């Protein structure tokens, strides 16, 4: 699961994906994801490795 800003430039993302020279699957969202904040916080609480990466970078 990857949450992104609705201002993401998907043209640039597609060109970047093409630039790596591999087939990639791009799924482009088009709206609001209910309970996204609680979902992300729950992932951070349960996954100590991911939380460690986050804390190392942002804390």
Number of C-alpha atoms within 10 A of each C-alpha: 4 6 11 9 7 12 6 10 9 12 9 10 12 13 10 11 15 12 9 9 8 8 8 10 8 10 7 10 12 7 7 9 10 8 8 11 10 10 12 13 11 11 12 15 11 10 10 11 10 13 15 13 11 12 10 9 8 7 7
